[in-house]
Amino acid sequence: MKKILTLLLISGCGASLTLDEKIDKAHQEYAKRGSGYQSSFLPRVGNTRGDDYRNCIQQKYYRDKDQHDFCSWHAGIGKYQ
């Protein structure tokens, strides 16, 4: 049920957000990662989590954060702090 609600929220409000706004929202979620927040605003590309990780690095979604930590969190791989 939680996943369905998340998908509805993303599809309902995500379409009207610009990419910069989506990145801002993702950074707000990243700040709450210790409470279990996951990345839900950044685009998913390719077929694997590795594709998401590489795209995050290439597009510099991490901004001023540690690129490995932020992009690992976004892709849901490895350990992030």
PLY file of the C-alpha trace (Angstrom):
ply
format ascii 1.0
element vertex 81
property float x
property float y
property float z
element edge 80
property int vertex1
property int vertex2
end_header
0.00 0.00 0.00
2.86 2.37 0.84
4.41 1.86 -2.62
1.09 2.55 -4.33
0.66 5.77 -2.36
4.20 6.83 -3.23
3.59 6.14 -6.92
0.37 8.12 -6.86
2.09 11.06 -5.20
4.93 10.98 -7.70
2.72 10.67 -10.75
0.25 13.22 -9.44
2.66 16.02 -8.58
5.88 14.98 -10.30
4.72 15.84 -13.79
4.29 19.52 -12.96
7.72 19.93 -11.37
10.76 21.10 -13.30
13.93 19.02 -13.16
15.49 21.54 -10.75
12.45 21.28 -8.47
12.67 17.49 -8.59
16.35 17.67 -7.64
15.46 20.04 -4.77
12.81 17.56 -3.54
15.28 14.67 -3.83
17.79 16.60 -1.72
15.09 17.14 0.92
14.51 13.37 0.94
18.27 12.75 1.07
18.49 14.91 4.21
15.97 12.52 5.81
17.62 9.31 4.59
18.38 8.26 8.16
14.62 7.96 8.71
14.27 5.63 5.74
13.47 8.12 3.00
14.29 6.90 -0.49
14.83 8.81 -3.71
11.48 9.30 -5.42
11.81 12.43 -7.52
14.89 11.82 -9.69
14.50 10.11 -13.06
15.29 6.41 -13.39
17.16 5.49 -16.56
18.29 2.23 -18.06
17.57 -1.21 -16.72
19.73 -1.46 -13.62
20.54 0.41 -10.45
24.03 0.87 -11.86
22.49 2.79 -14.76
20.71 5.06 -12.25
23.96 5.56 -10.33
25.98 6.45 -13.45
23.27 8.80 -14.72
23.17 10.55 -11.33
26.94 11.14 -11.52
26.80 12.31 -15.16
23.88 14.69 -14.56
25.44 15.97 -11.31
22.22 15.48 -9.34
24.37 15.35 -6.20
25.10 19.10 -6.40
27.29 19.98 -3.39
26.89 16.60 -1.66
29.32 13.68 -1.85
28.66 12.25 -5.32
29.14 8.61 -4.35
26.98 8.83 -1.23
24.13 10.75 -2.85
24.06 8.68 -6.05
24.32 5.39 -4.12
21.32 6.51 -2.09
19.43 7.48 -5.25
20.16 4.18 -6.96
19.59 2.15 -3.80
22.95 0.42 -3.95
25.85 -0.02 -1.58
26.15 1.78 1.71
25.45 5.44 2.15
25.76 7.51 5.28
0 1
1 2
2 3
3 4
4 5
5 6
6 7
7 8
8 9
9 10
10 11
11 12
12 13
13 14
14 15
15 16
16 17
17 18
18 19
19 20
20 21
21 22
22 23
23 24
24 25
25 26
26 27
27 28
28 29
29 30
30 31
31 32
32 33
33 34
34 35
35 36
36 37
37 38
38 39
39 40
40 41
41 42
42 43
43 44
44 45
45 46
46 47
47 48
48 49
49 50
50 51
51 52
52 53
53 54
54 55
55 56
56 57
57 58
58 59
59 60
60 61
61 62
62 63
63 64
64 65
65 66
66 67
67 68
68 69
69 70
70 71
71 72
72 73
73 74
74 75
75 76
76 77
77 78
78 79
79 80
